[in-house]
Amino acid sequence: MSKISELAVIEDGAVIGKDVEIAPFCFISSEATIGDGTTIAQNSCVYGKTTIGKNNRIFSHAVIGSIPQDLKFNGEDVELIIGDDNTIREFTLFNPGTKGGGGKTIIGNHNLFMGYVHLGHDVIIGNHCILANAATLAGHVELGDYVVVGGMTPIHQFVHIGDYAMIGGASALAQDVPPFCMAEGNRATLRGLNLTGLRRNIQREDINALKSAYRELFESGKPLKDVASQLLESTKSRHVIDLCNFIIKTKRGIPFERKGV
């Protein structure tokens, strides 16, 4: 049975699932859909065409689905889609998409967004990510699965971060970070592999293959995309293949210190 406070404002047309809890002084728009088992704490607002999946926990004063902070936005039909089992802490701000970015901001499952996290328009978040307090993602940023972003870290528009990557706290990231890697600093540069995260999820032989590939890619002094292409021809590791394909496809470049320069 849903527990919805009489002091919450829920517009006609909103779709509320089973066992949903909505605390006092919340606002739910007419176009919103709230999945089964989701809880929304006091003073939180869900605006616009926002779909929230099952068993999400939304803490107080979260603002979900308010219009994009984009001067080009002119009231187009856009939306925010949130998956299942996410934890969204206090004073977070999630914006929907824009016409120029496909119209959708998409968040996966089992993510943790700590206090004051901001997700800009057209952001895409994978699964099992952790964004620490006041991490700030500009428009069109894309995160893979199992990404960790440290607190107080801003990420530039259109940056892509691969699976299992980690960005240190109080960094400022303006370029793409390949999967399995760790970046830190202002401006952030690669510091090595995210070994702690890898050891939790990947077999030792795969980690060894990634170590070898990392040295060849970033410590040999050779042209990065040339090395990635060569490794693709010789490796059998799917993780190295993912790493090399990411590097070849990057549009913003990879932030690393080039040897011999």
LOFISE-690333 format. One record per residue: residue number from 1; residue in three letters; x, y, z of N, C-alpha, C, O in turn. Coordinates in steps of 0.1 Angstrom, whole numbers, plus 5000, padded with zeros to 4 digits. Each point is the difference from the previous one (the first is absolute). Example, Ala and Ser with C-alpha at 12.3 -4.5 7.8 and 13.67 -1.06 7.14 Angstrom:
DRENMAR  num  residuo  n_east  n_north  n_up  ca_east  ca_north  ca_up  c_east  c_north  c_up  o_east  o_north  o_up
DRENMAR  1  ALA  5132  4943  5078  4991  5012  5000  5009  5012  5000  5010  5000  5007 .
DRENMAR  2  SER  4986  5011  4986  5009  5011  5000  4992  5011  5008  5005  5011  5001 .
This chain:
DRENMAR  num  residuo  n_east  n_north  n_up  ca_east  ca_north  ca_up  c_east  c_north  c_up  o_east  o_north  o_up
DRENMAR  1  MET  5008  4988  5000  4992  5012  5000  5009  5012  5000  5009  5002  5008 .
DRENMAR  2  SER  4988  5008  4983  5007  5012  5000  4997  5009  5012  4989  5000  5005 .
DRENMAR  3  LYS  5021  5007  4999  4999  5010  5011  5003  5014  4995  5011  5004  4998 .
DRENMAR  4  ILE  4978  5003  4998  5001  5013  4994  4995  5011  5010  4988  4999  5003 .
DRENMAR  5  SER  5020  5010  5001  4995  5010  5009  4989  5009  4994  5001  5003  4988 .
DRENMAR  6  GLU  4990  5001  5020  4990  5009  4995  5006  5014  4998  4993  5009  4993 .
DRENMAR  7  LEU  5019  4994  5012  5006  5013  4998  5009  5000  4987  5006  5010  4997 .
DRENMAR  8  ALA  4995  4978  4996  5007  5000  4987  4990  5005  4989  4988  4998  5001 .
DRENMAR  9  VAL  5018  5009  4989  4993  5004  4988  5003  4991  4989  5011  5000  4995 .
DRENMAR  10  ILE  4979  4993  5000  5001  4990  4989  4990  5004  4990  4988  4999  5002 .
DRENMAR  11  GLU  5017  5006  4986  4991  5004  4990  4992  4989  4993  5005  4988  5000 .
DRENMAR  12  ASP  4983  5015  4996  4992  4990  4992  5008  4995  4988  5006  5008  4993 .
DRENMAR  13  GLY  4994  4979  5005  5007  4994  4989  5013  4993  5004  5005  4991  4993 .
DRENMAR  14  ALA  5001  5012  5019  5012  4993  5005  4996  4985  5002  4990  4997  5005 .
DRENMAR  15  VAL  5020  4995  4991  4998  4985  5002  5009  4996  5012  5012  5001  5000 .
DRENMAR  16  ILE  4981  4994  5010  5007  4996  5013  4999  4985  5001  4989  4995  5000 .
DRENMAR  17  GLY  5022  4998  5002  5000  4986  5001  4996  4995  5014  4995  5008  5008 .
DRENMAR  18  LYS  5007  4979  4994  4996  4994  5013  5011  5002  5010  5012  5002  4997 .
DRENMAR  19  ASP  4984  4999  5016  5009  5001  5011  5009  5013  4999  5012  4999  5004 .
DRENMAR  20  VAL  4983  5011  4990  5008  5012  4999  4998  5009  5012  4988  5001  5005 .
DRENMAR  21  GLU  5022  5005  5000  4999  5010  5011  5004  5014  4996  5010  5002  4994 .
DRENMAR  22  ILE  4981  5007  5008  5002  5014  4996  4997  5008  5013  4989  5001  5005 .
DRENMAR  23  ALA  5022  5006  5000  4999  5007  5012  4993  5014  4999  4998  5004  4988 .
DRENMAR  24  PRO  5000  5003  5023  4994  5013  4999  5008  5010  4991  5012  4999  5000 .
DRENMAR  25  PHE  4981  5010  4994  5005  5012  4993  5008  4996  4987  5009  5007  4996 .
DRENMAR  26  CYS  4989  4981  4999  5005  4996  4987  4991  5005  4989  4988  5002  5002 .
DRENMAR  27  PHE  5018  4999  4986  4992  5003  4988  5003  4990  4990  5011  4997  4997 .
DRENMAR  28  ILE  4978  4997  4997  5001  4991  4989  4992  5005  4988  4988  5002  5001 .
DRENMAR  29  SER  5019  4999  4987  4993  5006  4989  4990  4990  4993  5000  4988  5003 .
DRENMAR  30  SER  4992  5018  4989  4989  4992  4993  5006  4990  4990  4994  4990  4997 .
DRENMAR  31  GLU  5019  5012  4998  5006  4991  4991  5009  4990  5006  5007  4992  4993 .
DRENMAR  32  ALA  4994  5008  5020  5010  4992  5007  4995  4986  5002  4988  4997  5001 .
DRENMAR  33  THR  5021  4993  4999  4997  4986  5003  5009  4996  5011  5013  5001  4998 .
DRENMAR  34  ILE  4982  4994  5013  5008  4996  5011  4998  4984  5002  4989  4996  5002 .
DRENMAR  35  GLY  5022  4997  4997  4999  4985  5000  4998  4995  5014  5001  5006  5010 .
DRENMAR  36  ASP  4995  4981  4990  4997  4993  5013  5012  5001  5010  5011  4999  4996 .
DRENMAR  37  GLY  4985  5003  5017  5010  4999  5010  5009  5012  5002  5008  5000  5008 .
DRENMAR  38  THR  4990  5010  4984  5008  5012  5001  4996  5009  5011  4988  5001  5003 .
DRENMAR  39  THR  5021  5005  5004  4997  5009  5011  5006  5014  4997  5011  5001  4995 .
DRENMAR  40  ILE  4981  5009  5008  5003  5014  4997  4999  5008  5013  4988  5001  5005 .
DRENMAR  41  ALA  5023  5004  5000  4999  5007  5013  4995  5014  4998  4998  5005  4989 .
DRENMAR  42  GLN  5000  5002  5023  4993  5013  5000  5008  5010  4992  5012  5001  4999 .
DRENMAR  43  ASN  4979  5008  4996  5005  5012  4992  5007  4997  4987  5007  5008  4994 .
DRENMAR  44  SER  4992  4979  5001  5005  4997  4987  4990  5003  4989  4988  4999  5002 .
DRENMAR  45  CYS  5017  5004  4986  4992  5003  4989  5003  4992  4988  5012  4998  4997 .
DRENMAR  46  VAL  4978  4997  4996  5002  4992  4988  4992  5007  4989  4988  5000  5000 .
DRENMAR  47  TYR  5019  5007  4991  4994  5008  4990  5000  4993  4986  5007  4991  4998 .
DRENMAR  48  GLY  4984  5015  4993  5000  4996  4986  4998  4985  4997  4994  4993  5008 .
DRENMAR  49  LYS  5010  5003  4981  4999  4987  4995  5011  4991  5006  5010  4998  4993 .
DRENMAR  50  THR  4988  4998  5019  5011  4992  5007  4995  4987  5003  4989  4998  5006 .
DRENMAR  51  THR  5018  4991  4991  4997  4987  5003  5010  4994  5010  5012  5000  4997 .
DRENMAR  52  ILE  4983  4996  5015  5009  4995  5010  4996  4985  5002  4988  4997  5002 .
DRENMAR  53  GLY  5022  4994  4998  4998  4986  5001  4996  4995  5014  4995  5008  5008 .
DRENMAR  54  LYS  5008  4980  4994  4996  4993  5013  5011  5002  5010  5012  5000  4998 .
DRENMAR  55  ASN  4983  5000  5015  5009  4999  5012  5011  5011  5000  5011  4997  5005 .
DRENMAR  56  ASN  4986  5015  4990  5009  5011  5002  4998  5007  5013  4989  5000  5005 .
DRENMAR  57  ARG  5022  5005  5001  4999  5008  5012  5004  5014  4997  5012  5003  4998 .
DRENMAR  58  ILE  4979  5006  5003  5002  5014  4997  4999  5008  5013  4989  5000  5007 .
DRENMAR  59  PHE  5022  5006  4998  5000  5007  5012  4995  5014  4999  4997  5005  4989 .
DRENMAR  60  SER  5003  5002  5022  4993  5013  5001  5007  5011  4991  5012  5000  4998 .
DRENMAR  61  HIS  4979  5009  4997  5004  5011  4992  5007  4997  4987  5007  5008  4994 .
DRENMAR  62  ALA  4991  4980  5001  5005  4997  4987  4991  5006  4989  4987  5001  5002 .
DRENMAR  63  VAL  5019  5004  4987  4992  5006  4989  5002  4992  4988  5011  5000  4994 .
DRENMAR  64  ILE  4979  4993  5002  5002  4990  4989  4991  5004  4988  4988  5001  5001 .
DRENMAR  65  GLY  5019  5001  4988  4992  5003  4987  4997  5014  4997  4992  5003  4991 .
DRENMAR  66  SER  5014  5007  5017  4997  5014  4996  5007  5003  4987  5009  4993  4996 .
DRENMAR  67  ILE  4987  5018  4998  5004  5002  4986  5015  5002  4999  5006  5004  5009 .
DRENMAR  68  PRO  4999  4993  4979  5015  5000  4998  5005  5014  5003  4994  5010  4997 .
DRENMAR  69  GLN  5019  4991  5008  5007  5013  5001  5007  5003  4987  5012  5001  5000 .
DRENMAR  70  ASP  4980  5000  4990  5006  5002  4986  4992  5012  4994  4988  4999  4999 .
DRENMAR  71  LEU  5019  5011  4997  4993  5012  4995  4993  4997  4987  4991  5008  4996 .
DRENMAR  72  LYS  5012  4981  4997  4994  4996  4988  4986  4993  5002  4992  4999  4991 .
DRENMAR  73  PHE  5006  4997  5021  4988  4993  5003  4988  5009  4998  4999  5011  5006 .
DRENMAR  74  ASN  4991  4984  4987  4988  5009  4997  4987  4992  5002  4990  5001  4993 .
DRENMAR  75  GLY  5010  4991  5018  4988  4993  5003  4997  4987  4992  4988  4996  5000 .
DRENMAR  76  GLU  5022  4999  4994  4998  4987  4992  4996  4989  5009  5001  5000  5012 .
DRENMAR  77  ASP  4993  4989  4981  4996  4988  5007  5013  4992  5004  5005  4993  4991 .
DRENMAR  78  VAL  4999  5007  5021  5012  4993  5004  4997  4992  5013  4990  5002  5006 .
DRENMAR  79  GLU  5019  4989  4997  4997  4991  5011  5013  4996  5008  5011  5001  4995 .
DRENMAR  80  LEU  4986  4994  5017  5010  4994  5009  4996  4986  5003  4988  4998  5004 .
DRENMAR  81  ILE  5021  4993  4994  4996  4986  5003  5010  4994  5010  5012  5001  4998 .
DRENMAR  82  ILE  4983  4995  5014  5008  4994  5010  4996  4986  5002  4989  4996  5001 .
DRENMAR  83  GLY  5021  4995  5000  4998  4986  5002  4996  4996  5014  4992  5007  5007 .
DRENMAR  84  ASP  5013  4981  4997  4996  4994  5013  5011  5000  5010  5012  5001  4997 .
DRENMAR  85  ASP  4984  4999  5016  5009  4998  5011  5011  5011  5001  5011  4997  5004 .
DRENMAR  86  ASN  4986  5015  4993  5009  5011  5001  4998  5007  5014  4989  5000  5005 .
DRENMAR  87  THR  5022  5005  5000  4999  5008  5012  5004  5015  4996  5011  5002  4995 .
DRENMAR  88  ILE  4979  5007  5007  5002  5014  4996  4999  5008  5013  4989  5002  5005 .
DRENMAR  89  ARG  5022  5004  4999  5001  5006  5013  4995  5015  5000  4995  5005  4989 .
DRENMAR  90  GLU  5007  5002  5022  4994  5013  5002  5006  5011  4990  5012  5000  4997 .
DRENMAR  91  PHE  4979  5008  4999  5003  5012  4992  5007  4997  4986  5008  5008  4995 .
DRENMAR  92  THR  4989  4981  5000  5004  4996  4987  4992  5007  4989  4988  5004  5003 .
DRENMAR  93  LEU  5017  4998  4985  4993  5006  4989  5003  4993  4987  5011  4999  4996 .
DRENMAR  94  PHE  4978  4995  4999  5001  4992  4987  4991  5007  4990  4988  5002  5002 .
DRENMAR  95  ASN  5018  5001  4986  4993  5007  4989  4997  4990  4989  5007  4990  4998 .
DRENMAR  96  PRO  4982  5012  4995  4996  4992  4989  5009  5003  4988  5009  5008  5001 .
DRENMAR  97  GLY  4988  4986  4987  5008  5002  4988  4996  5013  4993  4992  5008  5005 .
DRENMAR  98  THR  5015  4994  4984  4996  5012  4991  4999  4994  4986  5003  4989  4997 .
DRENMAR  99  LYS  4991  5020  4995  4998  4996  4986  5013  4997  4993  5001  4990  4992 .
DRENMAR  100  GLY  5009  5018  5011  5013  4997  4993  5008  4988  5005  5009  4996  4994 .
DRENMAR  101  GLY  4986  4998  5017  5007  4988  5005  4992  4987  5000  5003  4991  5006 .
DRENMAR  102  GLY  4986  5010  4986  4991  4988  4999  4988  5000  5009  4991  4992  4999 .
DRENMAR  103  GLY  5008  5019  5010  4988  5002  5008  4999  4991  5012  4990  5001  5007 .
DRENMAR  104  LYS  5021  4992  4997  4999  4991  5012  5012  5000  5008  5012  5000  4995 .
DRENMAR  105  THR  4986  5001  5018  5011  4997  5010  4996  4987  5005  4989  4997  5004 .
DRENMAR  106  ILE  5021  4994  4997  4997  4986  5003  5010  4995  5011  5012  5001  4999 .
DRENMAR  107  ILE  4982  4994  5012  5008  4995  5011  4996  4985  5002  4989  4996  4999 .
DRENMAR  108  GLY  5021  4996  5003  4998  4985  5001  4996  4996  5014  4992  5006  5006 .
DRENMAR  109  ASN  5014  4983  4998  4995  4993  5013  5011  4999  5010  5012  5000  4997 .
DRENMAR  110  HIS  4984  5000  5016  5010  4997  5011  5011  5011  5001  5011  4997  5003 .
DRENMAR  111  ASN  4985  5015  4994  5010  5011  5002  4998  5007  5013  4989  5000  5006 .
DRENMAR  112  LEU  5022  5006  4999  4999  5009  5012  5004  5014  4996  5011  5002  4995 .
DRENMAR  113  PHE  4980  5007  5007  5003  5015  4998  4999  5007  5013  4990  5001  5006 .
DRENMAR  114  MET  5022  5003  4999  5000  5006  5013  4995  5014  5000  4996  5005  4989 .
DRENMAR  115  GLY  5005  5002  5022  4994  5013  5001  5005  5011  4990  5012  5000  4997 .
DRENMAR  116  TYR  4979  5008  4998  5004  5011  4991  5005  4996  4986  5006  5008  4993 .
DRENMAR  117  VAL  4993  4980  5004  5004  4995  4986  4991  5007  4990  4988  5001  5002 .
DRENMAR  118  HIS  5018  5003  4987  4992  5006  4989  5003  4992  4987  5011  4998  4996 .
DRENMAR  119  LEU  4978  4997  4998  5001  4994  4987  4993  5009  4990  4988  5003  5000 .
DRENMAR  120  GLY  5020  5002  4990  4995  5009  4990  4992  4993  4990  4998  4988  5000 .
DRENMAR  121  HIS  4997  5020  4990  4992  4995  4990  5007  4990  4991  5012  5002  4997 .
DRENMAR  122  ASP  4981  4988  4998  5004  4990  4991  5012  4991  5005  5007  4994  4992 .
DRENMAR  123  VAL  4994  5006  5021  5010  4991  5006  4995  4986  4999  4988  4997  5001 .
DRENMAR  124  ILE  5022  4994  4998  4997  4985  5000  5009  4994  5011  5012  5001  4999 .
DRENMAR  125  ILE  4981  4992  5010  5007  4994  5011  4997  4985  4999  4989  4996  4998 .
DRENMAR  126  GLY  5022  4995  5004  4998  4986  4999  4995  4994  5013  4991  5006  5007 .
DRENMAR  127  ASN  5014  4983  4998  4995  4993  5012  5012  4999  5010  5012  5000  4996 .
DRENMAR  128  HIS  4984  5000  5017  5009  4998  5011  5011  5011  5000  5011  4998  5004 .
DRENMAR  129  CYS  4985  5014  4993  5009  5012  5001  4999  5006  5014  4989  5000  5006 .
DRENMAR  130  ILE  5021  5007  4998  5000  5008  5012  5005  5014  4997  5011  5002  4995 .
DRENMAR  131  LEU  4981  5008  5008  5003  5014  4998  5000  5006  5014  4990  5001  5006 .
DRENMAR  132  ALA  5022  5003  4999  5001  5005  5014  4995  5015  5001  4996  5006  4989 .
DRENMAR  133  ASN  5003  4999  5023  4994  5013  5002  5005  5011  4991  5012  5002  4998 .
DRENMAR  134  ALA  4978  5005  4996  5002  5011  4991  5008  4998  4988  5005  5009  4993 .
DRENMAR  135  ALA  4995  4978  5002  5005  4997  4987  4990  5007  4990  4988  4999  5002 .
DRENMAR  136  THR  5018  5007  4987  4991  5008  4991  5003  4996  4986  5011  5001  4995 .
DRENMAR  137  LEU  4979  4993  4998  5001  4996  4986  4993  5010  4991  4988  5002  5001 .
DRENMAR  138  ALA  5020  5004  4990  4994  5009  4990  4992  4992  4990  4999  4987  5000 .
DRENMAR  139  GLY  4995  5020  4990  4992  4993  4990  5007  4990  4992  5012  5002  4996 .
DRENMAR  140  HIS  4981  4988  5000  5005  4990  4990  5011  4991  5006  5006  4993  4992 .
DRENMAR  141  VAL  4997  5007  5020  5010  4992  5006  4995  4985  5000  4988  4998  5003 .
DRENMAR  142  GLU  5021  4993  4995  4996  4986  5000  5009  4992  5009  5012  5000  4999 .
DRENMAR  143  LEU  4982  4992  5010  5007  4991  5009  4996  4986  4998  4989  4997  4998 .
DRENMAR  144  GLY  5021  4994  5001  4998  4986  4999  4995  4994  5013  4994  5006  5008 .
DRENMAR  145  ASP  5009  4981  4994  4996  4993  5012  5011  5000  5010  5012  5001  4996 .
DRENMAR  146  TYR  4985  4999  5017  5009  4999  5011  5010  5012  5000  5012  4998  5003 .
DRENMAR  147  VAL  4984  5013  4993  5008  5012  5000  4999  5007  5014  4989  5000  5005 .
DRENMAR  148  VAL  5022  5005  5000  5001  5007  5012  5005  5014  4997  5010  5002  4994 .
DRENMAR  149  VAL  4982  5008  5011  5004  5014  4998  5001  5006  5014  4990  5000  5008 .
DRENMAR  150  GLY  5022  5006  4996  5002  5005  5013  4993  5013  5002  4995  5006  4991 .
DRENMAR  151  GLY  5004  4998  5022  4992  5012  5003  5007  5013  4995  5012  5001  4998 .
DRENMAR  152  MET  4979  5009  5000  5004  5013  4995  5007  5000  4986  5008  5009  4998 .
DRENMAR  153  THR  4989  4981  4994  5006  4999  4987  4991  5004  4989  4989  4994  4998 .
DRENMAR  154  PRO  5014  5016  4994  4992  5004  4988  5005  4992  4988  5012  4998  4999 .
DRENMAR  155  ILE  4979  4999  4992  5003  4993  4988  4994  5007  4988  4989  5004  5000 .
DRENMAR  156  HIS  5020  4999  4991  4997  5009  4988  4990  4993  4991  4998  4988  5000 .
DRENMAR  157  GLN  4995  5021  4992  4990  4995  4990  5006  4990  4991  5012  5001  4996 .
DRENMAR  158  PHE  4980  4988  5001  5003  4990  4989  5011  4991  5005  5005  4992  4991 .
DRENMAR  159  VAL  5000  5008  5021  5010  4991  5004  4994  4986  5002  4989  4998  5004 .
DRENMAR  160  HIS  5019  4992  4992  4996  4986  5001  5010  4993  5010  5012  5001  4998 .
DRENMAR  161  ILE  4982  4992  5011  5008  4992  5010  4996  4986  4999  4989  4996  5001 .
DRENMAR  162  GLY  5021  4995  4997  4998  4986  4998  4997  4992  5012  5002  5005  5012 .
DRENMAR  163  ASP  4995  4982  4986  4996  4991  5012  5012  4999  5009  5012  5000  4996 .
DRENMAR  164  TYR  4985  4999  5017  5009  4998  5011  5011  5011  5001  5010  4998  5007 .
DRENMAR  165  ALA  4987  5013  4988  5010  5012  5001  4997  5007  5014  4989  4999  5005 .
DRENMAR  166  MET  5021  5008  5000  4999  5007  5012  5006  5014  4998  5011  5002  4995 .
DRENMAR  167  ILE  4981  5009  5009  5005  5013  5000  5002  5005  5014  4990  5000  5008 .
DRENMAR  168  GLY  5022  5005  4995  5002  5004  5014  4992  5012  5004  4996  5008  4991 .
DRENMAR  169  GLY  5003  4994  5022  4992  5011  5005  5008  5014  4998  5012  5000  4998 .
DRENMAR  170  ALA  4980  5010  5001  5005  5014  4997  5008  5001  4988  5010  5008  4999 .
DRENMAR  171  SER  4987  4984  4991  5006  5000  4987  4992  5009  4990  4989  5004  5004 .
DRENMAR  172  ALA  5016  4999  4985  4992  5007  4989  5003  4992  4987  5011  5001  4995 .
DRENMAR  173  LEU  4979  4992  5000  5003  4992  4989  4994  5006  4987  4988  5004  4999 .
DRENMAR  174  ALA  5021  4997  4990  4995  5006  4988  5002  4991  4988  4996  5003  4989 .
DRENMAR  175  GLN  5010  4985  5013  5002  4990  4989  4995  4986  5004  4996  4998  5012 .
DRENMAR  176  ASP  5003  4993  4978  4995  4987  5003  5009  4992  5008  5012  5000  4999 .
DRENMAR  177  VAL  4982  4991  5010  5008  4991  5008  4997  4986  4996  4988  4996  5001 .
DRENMAR  178  PRO  5022  4996  4994  4997  4987  4995  4995  4990  5011  5002  5003  5012 .
DRENMAR  179  PRO  4992  4986  4984  4996  4991  5010  5012  4994  5008  5011  4999  4995 .
DRENMAR  180  PHE  4986  4998  5018  5010  4994  5009  5011  5009  5005  5009  4996  5007 .
DRENMAR  181  CYS  4990  5017  4989  5011  5009  5004  4996  5009  5011  4988  5002  5004 .
DRENMAR  182  MET  5022  5005  5002  4998  5009  5011  5006  5013  4996  5011  5001  4995 .
DRENMAR  183  ALA  4981  5010  5007  5005  5014  4997  4998  5009  5012  4991  4998  5008 .
DRENMAR  184  GLU  5018  5012  4993  4999  5009  5012  5008  5012  4996  5009  5000  4992 .
DRENMAR  185  GLY  4986  5011  5014  5007  5013  4999  4992  5011  4993  4989  4997  4995 .
DRENMAR  186  ASN  5016  5015  5005  4994  5011  4993  5011  5007  4991  5008  5007  5005 .
DRENMAR  187  ARG  4991  4990  4982  4991  4991  4993  5004  4985  5002  5011  4997  5002 .
DRENMAR  188  ALA  4978  4995  4999  5003  4986  5003  5007  4993  4989  4998  5002  4988 .
DRENMAR  189  THR  5012  4990  5016  5007  4991  4990  5000  4986  5006  4998  4998  5011 .
DRENMAR  190  LEU  5005  4993  4980  5001  4986  5004  5011  4997  5010  5011  5006  4999 .
DRENMAR  191  ARG  4986  4986  5011  5010  4997  5011  5003  4985  5000  5008  4995  5008 .
DRENMAR  192  GLY  4986  4997  4983  5001  4986  5000  4987  4993  4999  4990  5006  4996 .
DRENMAR  193  LEU  5010  4981  5007  4988  4992  4999  4993  5001  5014  5006  5002  5010 .
DRENMAR  194  ASN  4981  4997  4989  4992  4999  5013  5001  4986  5006  4990  4993  4999 .
DRENMAR  195  LEU  5021  5004  5006  5003  4986  5005  4991  4996  5011  4996  4988  5000 .
DRENMAR  196  THR  5000  5021  5009  4991  4995  5010  4987  4996  4995  4994  4989  5004 .
DRENMAR  197  GLY  5000  5019  4987  4987  4996  4993  5002  4988  4992  4991  4991  5000 .
DRENMAR  198  LEU  5020  5007  4993  5002  4988  4992  5001  4988  5008  4994  4989  4996 .
DRENMAR  199  ARG  5013  5011  5015  5002  4988  5008  4987  4995  5006  4998  4988  5003 .
DRENMAR  200  ARG  4992  5021  4998  4987  4996  5006  4991  4993  4989  4991  4993  5004 .
DRENMAR  201  ASN  5013  5009  4983  4990  4996  4990  5006  4992  4989  4993  4994  4992 .
DRENMAR  202  ILE  5021  5006  5006  5006  4994  4988  5011  4990  5004  5006  5002  5011 .
DRENMAR  203  GLN  4995  4987  4982  5010  4990  5003  5014  5005  4998  5003  5010  4993 .
DRENMAR  204  ARG  5006  4984  5015  5014  5004  5000  5007  5000  4986  5007  5010  4997 .
DRENMAR  205  GLU  4990  4980  4995  5006  4999  4987  4996  5012  4991  5007  5005  4992 .
DRENMAR  206  ASP  4980  4999  5010  4995  5012  4992  5006  5013  5005  5003  5009  4992 .
DRENMAR  207  ILE  5000  4992  5021  5006  5012  5005  5015  5000  4995  5004  5011  4996 .
DRENMAR  208  ASN  5002  4978  5004  5014  5000  4994  5001  5004  4986  5009  5007  4996 .
DRENMAR  209  ALA  4981  4989  4996  4999  5004  4986  4998  5015  4999  5005  5006  4991 .
DRENMAR  210  LEU  4986  4999  5018  4998  5015  5000  5013  5007  5004  5002  5011  4994 .
DRENMAR  211  LYS  5005  4984  5015  5012  5007  5005  5010  5001  4988  5006  5010  4998 .
DRENMAR  212  SER  4996  4979  4995  5009  5000  4988  4995  5009  4990  5008  5008  4994 .
DRENMAR  213  ALA  4979  4992  5003  4995  5009  4990  5001  5015  5004  5003  5009  4992 .
DRENMAR  214  TYR  4995  4994  5021  5001  5014  5004  5015  5005  4998  5002  5011  4996 .
DRENMAR  215  ARG  5007  4981  5008  5014  5004  4998  5003  5003  4986  5007  5010  4996 .
DRENMAR  216  GLU  4989  4981  4995  5002  5002  4986  4993  5012  4994  5006  5008  4992 .
DRENMAR  217  LEU  4982  4995  5013  4992  5011  4995  5006  5013  5005  5002  5010  4992 .
DRENMAR  218  PHE  5000  4991  5021  5002  5013  5006  5015  5003  5005  5003  5011  5004 .
DRENMAR  219  GLU  5005  4979  4995  5014  5002  5005  5011  4997  4989  5012  5002  5003 .
DRENMAR  220  SER  4983  4994  4985  5010  4997  4990  5004  5012  4992  5011  5000  4993 .
DRENMAR  221  GLY  4982  5011  5007  5003  5012  4993  4995  4999  4985  5003  5009  4993 .
DRENMAR  222  LYS  4991  4980  5003  4995  4999  4987  4987  5006  4998  4993  5002  5010 .
DRENMAR  223  PRO  5003  5001  4977  4986  5006  4998  4989  4991  5006  5000  4988  4997 .
DRENMAR  224  LEU  4992  5018  5011  4990  4992  5008  4991  4992  4991  4998  4988  5003 .
DRENMAR  225  LYS  4996  5018  4987  4990  4992  4992  5007  4989  4992  4994  4990  4996 .
DRENMAR  226  ASP  5019  5013  5000  5007  4990  4992  5003  4987  5009  4998  4989  4996 .
DRENMAR  227  VAL  5005  5014  5017  5003  4989  5009  4987  4992  5003  5000  4988  5000 .
DRENMAR  228  ALA  4989  5020  5001  4987  4993  5003  4996  4991  4988  4995  4989  5002 .
DRENMAR  229  SER  5007  5016  4986  4997  4992  4988  5009  4987  4999  4995  4989  4997 .
DRENMAR  230  GLN  5018  5012  5007  5008  4989  5000  4996  4990  5010  5001  4987  4998 .
DRENMAR  231  LEU  4996  5017  5014  4995  4991  5011  4988  4993  4996  4998  4988  5003 .
DRENMAR  232  LEU  4993  5018  4990  4987  4994  4995  5003  4988  4991  4993  4990  5000 .
DRENMAR  233  GLU  5018  5011  4993  5004  4989  4991  5006  4988  5007  5000  4989  4995 .
DRENMAR  234  SER  5005  5013  5017  5008  4990  5007  4993  4994  5013  5003  4989  5004 .
DRENMAR  235  THR  4989  5019  5002  4994  4996  5013  4988  4991  4998  4993  5000  4991 .
DRENMAR  236  LYS  5005  4991  5019  4988  4992  5001  4992  5004  5012  4989  4995  5003 .
DRENMAR  237  SER  5016  5015  5005  4993  5004  5012  4988  5010  4996  5003  5010  4994 .
DRENMAR  238  ARG  4985  4986  5010  4989  5009  4997  5001  5013  5007  4995  5010  4995 .
DRENMAR  239  HIS  5012  4990  5017  5001  5013  5007  5010  5009  4993  4998  5012  4999 .
DRENMAR  240  VAL  5013  4982  4996  5009  5008  4992  4994  5005  4987  5002  5012  4996 .
DRENMAR  241  ILE  4990  4980  4998  4992  5004  4988  4991  5012  5003  4999  5009  4993 .
DRENMAR  242  ASP  4994  4990  5019  4991  5011  5004  5009  5013  5002  4996  5011  4995 .
DRENMAR  243  LEU  5015  4988  5011  5009  5011  5003  5005  5007  4987  4999  5012  4998 .
DRENMAR  244  CYS  5005  4979  4992  5006  5005  4988  4989  5007  4991  5002  5010  4994 .
DRENMAR  245  ASN  4986  4983  5005  4989  5006  4993  4996  5013  5005  4997  5010  4992 .
DRENMAR  246  PHE  5003  4992  5021  4996  5013  5006  5010  5010  4995  4996  5011  4997 .
DRENMAR  247  ILE  5017  4986  5004  5010  5010  4996  4999  5004  4985  5002  5011  4997 .
DRENMAR  248  ILE  4995  4979  4995  4999  5003  4986  4988  5009  4997  5000  5008  4991 .
DRENMAR  249  LYS  4989  4990  5016  4988  5007  4998  4999  5014  5007  4991  5008  4997 .
DRENMAR  250  THR  5018  4995  5012  4999  5012  5008  4999  5013  4991  5007  5001  4990 .
DRENMAR  251  LYS  4985  5008  5014  4999  5013  4993  5006  5011  5007  5004  5010  4994 .
DRENMAR  252  ARG  4997  4989  5019  5006  5011  5008  5015  4998  5004  5006  5008  5006 .
DRENMAR  253  GLY  4999  4980  4991  5013  4997  5003  5002  4994  5014  4990  5000  5008 .
DRENMAR  254  ILE  5022  4994  4994  5002  4993  5013  5010  5009  5008  5011  5004  4994 .
DRENMAR  255  PRO  4987  4999  5018  5009  5008  5008  5011  4992  5007  4999  4995  5010 .
DRENMAR  256  PHE  5013  5005  4983  5011  4993  5006  5013  5007  4997  5001  5008  4990 .
DRENMAR  257  GLU  5009  4990  5018  5013  5007  4998  5008  4992  4990  5004  4988  5002 .
DRENMAR  258  ARG  4999  5018  4986  5007  4993  4990  5015  4999  5002  5007  5010  5003 .
DRENMAR  259  LYS  4999  4978  4996  5014  4998  5003  5008  5006  4989  4997  4999  4988 .
DRENMAR  260  GLY  5014  5007  5016  5010  5006  4991  4995  5013  4994  5007  5005  4990 .
DRENMAR  261  VAL  4983  5001  5016  4995  5013  4994  5003  5011  5010  4997  5012  4998 .
